[in-house]
Amino acid sequence: MIGILFIYLVWKEFAKLAEMYQKTKWVYGLAGIASYYGGMFLFAFIFGAYVSVFYPEILESFSDMQIGLMSIPIGLLCCWGFYRFLKYRWSKPVAKISDEVLDSDLSD
């Protein structure tokens, strides 16, 4: 149930950001959800590989729920980082290049 709440909240924030900068809200809403689950998956994979290589005796003591609960903050952190990246990238002013400036020295 809490996973559905996270999906909704992530999609809503990314959709608001996309609408603010005149982007497609569905595409960036889904990209936000993908960043959340991608961060969770990446953490679980790296954690599992690390534990299985360096501490194989405690690997059996971890349940799937424990690893899932540990990966939620990492997924939120990846999602937040992607949100900040998009906001920074879209908020920068776009430089417009004029043909007159580029070719001003050629006309002499």
C-alpha positions as CSV (number, residue, x, y, z in Angstrom):
1,M,0.0,0.0,0.0
2,I,2.8,2.4,0.8
3,G,4.4,1.6,-2.6
4,I,1.3,2.9,-4.4
5,L,1.5,6.1,-2.3
6,F,5.1,6.6,-3.3
7,I,4.3,6.0,-7.0
8,Y,1.5,8.6,-6.9
9,L,3.5,11.2,-5.0
10,V,6.6,10.8,-7.3
11,W,4.4,11.0,-10.4
12,K,2.6,14.0,-9.1
13,E,5.8,16.0,-8.4
14,F,7.4,15.2,-11.7
15,A,4.2,16.0,-13.6
16,K,4.0,19.4,-11.8
17,L,7.7,20.1,-12.7
18,A,7.1,19.1,-16.3
19,E,4.0,21.3,-16.6
20,M,5.9,24.2,-15.1
21,Y,8.5,24.0,-17.9
22,Q,6.0,23.1,-20.7
23,K,7.2,19.5,-21.0
24,T,5.2,16.3,-21.4
25,K,3.9,15.4,-17.9
26,W,3.3,11.7,-18.6
27,V,6.8,11.1,-19.9
28,Y,8.5,12.8,-17.0
29,G,6.1,11.4,-14.5
30,L,7.0,7.9,-15.7
31,A,10.7,8.8,-15.8
32,G,10.4,9.9,-12.1
33,I,8.9,6.5,-11.2
34,A,11.6,4.8,-13.2
35,S,14.3,6.7,-11.3
36,Y,12.7,5.6,-8.0
37,Y,12.5,1.9,-8.9
38,G,15.8,2.1,-10.7
39,G,17.6,3.4,-7.6
40,M,15.9,0.7,-5.4
41,F,16.9,-2.0,-7.8
42,L,20.5,-0.8,-8.2
43,F,20.9,-0.6,-4.4
44,A,19.5,-4.1,-3.8
45,F,21.7,-5.5,-6.5
46,I,24.9,-3.8,-5.2
47,F,24.0,-4.6,-1.6
48,G,23.4,-8.3,-2.5
49,A,26.6,-8.6,-4.5
50,Y,28.6,-6.9,-1.7
51,V,27.1,-9.1,1.0
52,S,27.4,-12.3,-1.0
53,V,31.1,-11.6,-1.7
54,F,32.4,-10.3,1.6
55,Y,29.9,-11.7,4.2
56,P,28.2,-14.8,2.7
57,E,27.4,-16.2,6.1
58,I,24.9,-13.4,6.9
59,L,23.2,-13.5,3.5
60,E,20.7,-16.1,4.7
61,S,19.6,-13.9,7.6
62,F,18.3,-11.1,5.4
63,S,14.7,-11.4,4.2
64,D,13.4,-9.8,1.0
65,M,11.4,-7.4,3.1
66,Q,14.4,-6.1,5.0
67,I,16.3,-5.4,1.8
68,G,13.2,-3.8,0.3
69,L,12.8,-1.5,3.3
70,M,16.5,-0.6,3.2
71,S,16.2,0.3,-0.5
72,I,13.3,2.7,-0.1
73,P,15.4,5.6,1.2
74,I,18.0,5.0,-1.6
75,G,15.2,5.0,-4.2
76,L,13.8,8.3,-2.8
77,L,17.3,9.8,-2.9
78,C,17.8,8.8,-6.5
79,C,14.4,10.2,-7.4
80,W,15.2,13.4,-5.6
81,G,18.5,13.7,-7.4
82,F,16.9,13.2,-10.8
83,Y,14.2,15.8,-9.9
84,R,16.9,18.3,-8.9
85,F,18.8,17.6,-12.1
86,L,15.8,18.2,-14.3
87,K,14.9,21.3,-12.4
88,Y,18.4,22.7,-12.7
89,R,18.7,21.8,-16.4
90,W,15.3,23.3,-17.4
91,S,15.7,26.5,-15.3
92,K,18.9,27.5,-17.1
93,P,18.2,30.2,-19.8
94,V,18.5,29.1,-23.3
95,A,21.0,31.1,-25.4
96,K,19.6,32.0,-28.8
97,I,22.1,32.4,-31.6
98,S,21.4,35.0,-34.1
99,D,22.5,34.6,-37.7
100,E,23.5,38.3,-37.8
101,V,26.1,37.9,-35.0
102,L,27.6,34.8,-36.5
103,D,28.1,36.2,-40.0
104,S,28.8,39.8,-39.1
105,D,32.5,39.5,-39.9
106,L,32.0,37.8,-43.2
107,S,30.1,40.7,-44.8
108,D,33.1,43.1,-44.7
